[in-house]
């Protein structure tokens, strides 16, 4: 029986649930107003949100603007700060020397490869990111991407955020319920009910409530209660590619109120993994992601404390939480009338902050492909699965790239370089890039997660060097030289003009940004 | 950058200082915008293009009389004279400035002077204090100027807040075609959004009327005619 899709049920709160609700409800505001669509979010009252600091991509700024959130309120209420990229420290060698940046800068001519060609021919002594991106220096100075005179979501440099995920969920919850007409109820899932065709017809909650729906969105986290448990879609682990399976997460207070707030996520390589370091206004979120097969929890814990001490933090009264995880994703993400978003769809170590952006992209695609009637559900599902199977695959490739470029020698890093652990597609790309720089033609899908620019930052930030076989045409050299000089001028102006992250946040708390 | 030496005004320390009020072409006037309070709009709109800008330290809106196209350029100064009948109070007060107790509290402010200004000497110009150490008529006028400036701060803020809240402001970029393919752009300016203004109705319209916003909108809009004058002056400067 064909029915019109009028009712969407999101099971699970947290970032995944509330981001999805926000994006869907703002996209279908008119239909919700006329009661032609209703969105209900049901969440367990008992699940503690995992409150580690999280990083977003620049996509989050446009997402927040589109769902109608004030950037000032967001920054004030979610303990958010400005993020301009990632800094990889000590990934190359056992001594932990050196670093490289993967900034958010969207370099105009890196997609055609001209910048990389020129750099390989001429300037290999100055880091790639320092030559082409203003954000190398901005991050070194812990500077903000904008000033208090810039309107909400406007800036001089591309940026995302660091935020407290727990506060962020609360903030979006409030926005969804008060402004976007999303229904909300607190209850524990008791049972998922299916109809004769294997679709989910309703969910029974512990308080006896039965919530029916036409489309169900599974945001129940690792448990994957709907897509995994009820519909039996299996989990496809990728622990043969990415070995980390445990995280030790904690919060480190700043030594004083004036402590700089970093403008990038710092990822520092360790013997069997790496440590994230995310600057929030009052504290840092720090955590050690490692492979339990390659080190012990005791050693990982000791390494974490050592890192905190070395970066000027106090290790007194630390509350360290252990999180075990399985890297991988569901065989498919949309099955029957159920689509999974967030950790119920899959999980990757937070090396490139892919968690929140995958949630945003999933919710946007659900909004774009939202089937009008139940008989075309499978078409939407097929499109979604094709797109996200591709996206997860490319995200895995890109994370793996960071590991295979290292010259570290402990077993964890050696195992990472074993050819059988490297996805075939990435092997092919590495072969290709021996004599040709990555360009846009290597990444032709629409909505690629990581473009050629990102690959260039990581490849050439590491010691990998493409050996170009042909000389660069002189006019291209002149052109790039001119762009580099221009970049230096812009960089100098911005270094003089931009406040530090902390200075700007203090002004945001006091004055706020205006909307224009 | 001009070096400044700010001293709180003191009847003993500054007893013999004189201000040469005839000097106009001096560093502190080499500015391309001057702050304007709401009470000055009705006078200044006859001679200056007035736009809204932002205070770079707070991001809050300000009324500004535009004096030149690029930083440091004051087209109103020509051959040592200021080519207008009325000057913004923010220009008239110089080389004096208010020293405030706190960054944005205007209570208990005191007047200070930039003693490095070339308009200050001991030979020529207006004395600040008489033999008994009392303010001269000149200094009283300056004090009065500060009184007016301070007294209108709240009203100016309220009007700008009102314009913002009613979506009556919009970001604009001014393009100055100086001839010979030379087009200079000026960013960071806001003007009255005419579309929003003309579509105000009901309660919003009444609110804007009562708060004096409609009058302010028309004053600011009518001042736009002076942009053409600036372009003309700028062309003369660039061709000379």
Interface residues (C-beta under 8 A of the other chain):
Chain A: X147 X148 X149 X150 X151 X507 X510 X511 X512 X513 X514 X516
Chain B: X54 X55 X56 X57 X58 X59 X60 X61 X164 X169 X170 X171 X188 X190
